[in-house]
Amino acid sequence: MGDGALMQVLADLATLAQYKLPAKIIVLKNGRLTLERWQQMMFLGNPEAKNENEFNEVDFCRIAQALGVDAVRISDHAQCRSQLKAALDHPGPFLVECDVSPDEPALETPLAGSHAVMFGKAFAQDMPDKEAAAKGLLDALREEQEFLPEAIDAQTKVLMKELAVICKK
C-alpha cells in the first residue's frame, strides 16, 4: 500500500499486533498521495499544484514498533531480497517500509487513449517537478511498449512524443 493509504488506517496496526495476525504490510513511501496526483492528470487533465499532494515525513517503522508490530525499512537495494524474505518469513505481523520515487506513475495498464489526451493537457500546463514526472511517465510507457506493444495506441504515441520533448528541456 502507499504511505498515504497507510496513514488513513494506522489503527489497523494495533489490531494486527493485538491479535498477532500474520499480515505483512509493504509500504511504498514517497511522501505524496501519488494515486491522487496521477488520477488528477489522467482523468481530468489537471496539473499538480505545488505541495498539493505532499505530506510531512512519517516514520512508519517507529509507529509500527510502538504499536507492537515488527518493522524494517528497506533503503539499500542490495539488502532488499534478504530483508523482504525475513519479513515474509516472520510468524507475526510485519511492516516493510520502502522508499520509492514520487515521480513513478500509478496508472492503469494499458493506458486508454482518452487518458493519454488528458495527460497531455496536464503536462501542457505549469506544474512542479514537471520534467521528473514526465520522465517517470515516459519511462513507464516505454516499458509497457516493450512488453505489450499493442497497448500503445496512437494517442499514447503522441503523448510519448510530447513527454520526450518535456524531458529534453
N, C-alpha and C positions, 0 to 999 in steps of 0.2 A: 504494500500500500504506500501511497505517498505520504509525506510528512504532514501535509495539510489535512488529509483524511484521518491520520492518527490523532492529530490534535483534537479532533471532534469526538473521539471515543476513548480518551485516555483512561477513563474509569474502568473500561473493559480490562485493562492490565491488572487491576486489583482483583477482578473476578477470576482471571486466569490463575493468579497466584493463590487466591483463597481456595480454589477447588483443584489446584495443581493440574490444570488441564494441559496436555502436551502440545498445545498450539505453538507454532513457530510464526513469528511476525517478522517480515523483511520490510524495512522502511527505506524507501527511496527518498533521500533527503537532499533537497536543493533550496530550501528556504522560500519556496514560492507555491502558490496554488497553480501548478503547471497545467492541469487539465482545463481549468477555467481560462487560463491565458490562451491556450491554443484553440479552445472551443469558441472563444470570442472572435478570434481571427477567422476560423474555419466556417462558422455558421453565419456570422454577422458582418464580417469584413472589418471589424473594429481593431485598430492597433492597440497595443497595450499602453496605458498611460504610466508615467514614471511612478514606481513604488505601488502600483495598483494591486498587484498580486503577491507582493513580498511580505514576509513577516520576520519577527525577531528570531535570533538564533535560539534553538531549543536543543537541549542535551537529552535526547530520548533514552539513552543508556542509563543516565543517572536517575531519570524519572522511573524507568522500569525497575532498576535495582532498589530504589526507595520503596517501591510497591511490592517487592519480593519476587521479581521476575529477573532471571539471569539475562545478561545482555553483553553484546560485543559490538564495537564499531569497526567496520572494515574500511580501511583507508589506503592500504597497501595492496596493489593488485597481485603481487607475488604471494601474499598470505591469504588471499580471498578463498581459494579452494579449501585449504585446511581449516580456516575459521568457520566457513559455512558448513563444512562436514561436521565439525564439532558441535555446532549449534543444532543441526538437524538430528544428530545422534543423542543429544541431551534428552533425558527422560521427561523433563517437565517443560513448563512454558519457557520460551526463549525469544528475545528480541534481537534482531540483527539490524544495525543502522549502517546504511551505505550512502556515501556522498556521491551524488550524480549531478550532471550539468543541468542547469535550468533552461538551457537552450536546446536540449534534446526534446523533440516534439512528442506530445502524446496525441496520436492521431489514428484514425481508422485505417485499415488496410482492406482493399485498395482505397485510395483517395478518390472520392466522387468528383467528376468534372466541375460540378457546381461549387464544391468546396474549394477547388483549385482557384476558381474565379474569385471567391471571397478572400482567400489568402492573398491573391494578387492585389485586391482592393486594400487590404490591411497594410501590406508592405509598401504600397504606393504612398502611404502617409508617414508622418514623422512618428517615431516610437523609440524608446530607449533600447539599447542593445540590438538595434535593427540588424546590423551585419552579423552578429553572433547568432541571432535567431534565424536569419536567412540561411546561414551556413548549416545550422542544425537541421532545418527542414530540407534543404537541398541534399545533404548527406543521406538523410533517411529515405528520400525519394530515389536517390541514385542506388541505394542498397536494394530498395524494393524493385527497381527497374532491372537490376542484375538477377534477382531471384524469381521475379514474377513480371516479366516484361509486358504481358498483356494487360496488366493492371494500370499501366501508364497510358492514359488516353490523351487526345490532342490538347485538351485544356490544361492537363497536368504538364505536358511538354512545354507549353507556353509559359506556365508558372516557373518551371525549372530554368528556362532561359532568363526570365526576369530575376530570379533569385541569384543566378550566376553573375548577373550584372551588378547587383547589390553587393555581393561578396567581393568583387574586384575593386570596389571603391575604396 
